Amino acid sequence: MEPLPNSRTEPDGSALLRVLSYNVRSLRDDTAALARVITACAPDLVLVQEAPRFFRWRKKLAKLAAASGLMILTGGATAAGPAILCSLRATVERTEDVLLPLTPGLHRRGLATAVVRFAGARLGVVSCHLSLDRDERYDQSGMLLDRLAGMGVEHAIAGGDLNERPDGPAFARIAAGLRDCRAVAPWGAEYTWTPGDPHQRIDAVFATPGIEVLGCGVPVGHLGVHDSDLRAATDHFPVLAALRVPAAK
């Protein structure tokens, strides 16, 4: 497997980024293995789902970020689970945690959102975890697209646990408005759930059309990412994408 390109700033001000989407299951598994996987992927941004939400949740998320050489950008309990971590390379313009409408009897869902700059590139970022309920999930996919459209940025990415395969209506709705990075430039392995029997792709990274997708997939076989760590870290495999974001005009 060819390695993904490393993060860097191009002479024209564009930014080559690594973006990781990862459901961490509230850090209930092997957090040391989780930190090793994240570190080996060398991401500029980590779109987290199921971040800790209860007792001392900020401390737990900060500990994971520090162990991975990253910082908390936004999210966690304040977004009902989604969060965003970032490297020191990022310059933060603004953040906002969004709670989505609550359906009685179902879990509260939310979005962690931010606008960041990497060198000359300006980027909107959203981490999401969509509902287990089919109808609510479809409604939330529209809310995600509306949120991205209202961020006032030319280039944006979204990623997360969609709880749905690519042939589902919510996944397809997002892919119709954005580019499914795995479909554009397949790299690594495909299936994200479950580590014990990987047979479904329900986690994804999406990008607006102006972003060049250089590769996207589960980092099985990636340098420093060990199968034992992937299986011990959480109940999802992560999705790693390499993207080139143009410089802001």
C-alpha positions in Angstrom: 0.0 0.0 0.0 1.4 3.4 -1.0 1.6 5.8 2.0 -0.5 8.9 2.1 1.4 12.1 1.6 2.6 13.9 4.7 1.0 17.2 5.8 2.7 20.3 4.4 2.1 23.8 3.0 2.5 24.2 -0.7 4.3 27.2 -2.3 1.0 28.6 -3.5 -0.4 28.7 0.1 -2.6 25.6 -0.2 -2.5 23.1 2.6 -2.1 19.3 2.4 -3.9 17.9 5.4 -4.5 14.6 7.0 -8.0 14.2 8.5 -9.0 11.3 10.8 -12.6 10.4 11.7 -12.9 8.1 14.7 -15.6 6.8 16.9 -13.8 6.3 20.2 -16.7 4.7 22.2 -16.4 7.1 25.1 -12.9 5.9 25.8 -14.2 2.7 27.3 -11.6 0.5 25.6 -7.8 0.5 25.4 -7.0 4.3 25.4 -3.3 3.7 25.0 -3.9 1.7 21.8 -6.3 4.4 20.7 -3.6 7.1 21.2 -1.1 5.0 19.3 -3.4 4.7 16.3 -4.1 8.4 16.2 -0.4 9.3 16.6 0.7 6.9 13.8 -1.9 8.5 11.5 -0.3 12.0 12.1 -3.6 13.9 11.6 -4.0 17.6 11.5 -7.6 17.2 12.5 -9.4 14.4 14.3 -13.2 14.3 13.9 -14.2 12.4 17.1 -17.5 10.6 17.8 -18.7 9.4 21.2 -16.3 11.5 23.1 -16.7 11.3 26.9 -19.9 13.2 27.9 -20.2 12.7 31.6 -18.1 12.9 34.8 -14.8 14.7 34.1 -15.3 14.4 30.4 -13.1 17.4 29.6 -10.2 15.9 31.5 -10.6 12.5 29.7 -10.7 14.1 26.3 -7.8 16.4 27.1 -5.7 13.3 28.2 -6.4 11.6 24.9 -5.5 14.7 22.9 -2.2 15.1 24.9 -1.3 11.4 24.5 -1.8 11.9 20.7 0.2 15.1 20.4 -3.0 17.2 19.8 -5.3 19.7 21.4 -9.0 19.9 21.9 -10.5 22.3 19.4 -14.2 22.0 20.3 -17.0 19.6 21.2 -17.5 16.7 23.7 -20.5 16.8 26.0 -21.4 20.3 24.7 -22.1 18.7 21.3 -23.6 15.5 22.7 -20.6 13.5 21.7 -18.9 14.8 18.6 -15.6 16.6 19.1 -12.7 17.9 17.0 -9.0 17.7 17.9 -6.3 19.5 16.0 -2.6 19.9 15.7 -0.6 23.0 16.6 -0.5 23.7 12.8 -4.1 24.9 13.0 -5.1 28.5 13.5 -8.6 28.6 15.0 -11.0 31.2 13.7 -14.1 30.2 15.5 -15.9 27.2 17.0 -19.5 26.3 17.7 -21.2 23.3 19.3 -24.7 22.6 17.9 -27.4 20.5 19.6 -29.8 19.0 17.1 -33.6 18.7 17.8 -34.3 16.0 20.3 -36.7 13.2 19.3 -38.5 11.8 22.5 -37.1 8.4 23.4 -33.9 8.8 21.3 -30.5 10.0 22.2 -29.6 13.6 21.8 -27.3 14.3 18.8 -25.2 17.2 18.0 -22.5 18.7 15.7 -19.0 19.9 16.6 -18.1 22.7 14.2 -15.1 25.0 13.6 -13.5 27.2 11.0 -9.7 26.9 10.9 -6.8 28.1 8.8 -3.8 26.1 7.8 -1.3 28.5 6.2 -3.3 30.2 3.4 -6.1 27.7 3.4 -9.4 28.4 5.3 -11.6 25.4 6.1 -14.9 24.7 7.7 -15.0 21.5 9.8 -17.9 19.4 11.1 -17.8 16.2 13.2 -21.1 14.3 13.4 -22.7 11.1 14.7 -26.1 10.5 13.2 -29.1 8.8 14.7 -29.8 5.0 14.8 -33.3 5.9 13.8 -33.7 5.9 10.0 -36.1 8.9 9.7 -34.3 11.0 12.3 -30.9 10.2 10.6 -32.2 11.4 7.2 -33.4 14.7 8.8 -30.0 15.1 10.5 -28.2 14.6 7.2 -30.0 17.6 5.9 -29.2 19.6 9.0 -25.6 18.8 8.5 -25.6 20.1 4.9 -27.4 23.2 6.0 -24.9 23.9 8.7 -22.0 23.5 6.3 -23.7 25.8 3.8 -24.2 28.5 6.5 -20.6 28.5 7.7 -19.5 31.1 5.2 -16.5 29.2 3.9 -15.7 28.1 0.3 -14.0 24.8 1.4 -15.3 22.5 4.1 -15.1 18.9 5.3 -17.5 16.8 7.4 -16.9 13.3 8.9 -18.3 10.9 11.3 -20.2 7.8 12.2 -23.3 7.9 9.9 -24.8 4.7 11.3 -25.6 3.8 7.7 -24.0 2.3 4.6 -23.4 4.2 1.4 -26.6 2.9 -0.2 -28.7 4.4 2.6 -30.7 7.6 2.1 -28.9 9.7 4.7 -25.5 8.7 3.4 -26.6 9.2 -0.2 -28.0 12.7 0.7 -24.7 13.8 2.1 -22.7 12.3 -0.8 -25.0 14.2 -3.2 -24.0 17.5 -1.6 -20.4 16.7 -0.8 -17.8 14.3 -2.1 -17.4 10.9 -0.4 -13.6 10.9 -0.1 -13.4 7.1 0.0 -15.4 6.8 -3.2 -13.2 9.5 -4.9 -9.8 8.1 -4.0 -9.9 4.7 -2.3 -6.9 3.9 -0.1 -6.4 1.4 2.6 -9.3 -0.8 3.7 -13.0 -0.1 3.3 -15.0 -1.4 6.2 -15.2 0.5 9.5 -17.4 -1.7 11.6 -16.9 -3.8 13.6 -13.2 -4.5 14.2 -13.9 -8.1 15.1 -15.7 -8.7 11.8 -15.3 -5.7 9.5 -18.2 -5.9 7.0 -19.8 -2.4 6.8 -18.7 1.1 5.9 -20.7 3.4 8.2 -18.0 6.0 8.9 -16.9 8.5 6.3 -15.1 11.7 5.5 -16.7 14.1 3.0 -15.3 17.2 1.3 -16.6 20.1 -0.8 -15.8 19.9 -4.5 -12.9 22.3 -4.5 -10.8 20.1 -2.2 -8.6 17.6 -3.9 -8.9 14.1 -2.3 -5.5 12.3 -2.4 -6.6 9.1 -0.6 -9.1 7.9 2.0 -9.8 4.7 3.9 -9.1 2.7 7.0 -5.4 2.8 7.7 -4.8 -0.9 7.8 -1.2 -1.5 6.9 -0.3 2.2 7.4 3.1 2.7 8.9 2.9 2.4 12.7 -0.7 1.3 12.8 -0.9 -2.2 14.2 -3.9 -4.5 13.7 -3.9 -5.4 17.4 -4.2 -1.7 18.3 -7.0 -1.1 15.8 -9.0 -4.0 17.3 -8.3 -3.0 21.0 -8.8 0.8 20.7 -12.6 1.0 20.1 -15.5 -0.8 18.3 -14.9 1.2 15.0 -12.1 1.4 12.6 -11.0 5.0 11.8 -11.1 6.7 8.4 -8.0 8.6 7.4 -8.0 11.1 4.4 -5.3 13.1 2.8 -6.7 16.3 1.3 -5.3 19.3 -0.5 -7.2 22.5 0.4 -6.7 25.5 -1.9 -5.5 28.8 -0.5 -8.2 31.2 0.3 -9.0 33.8 -2.4 
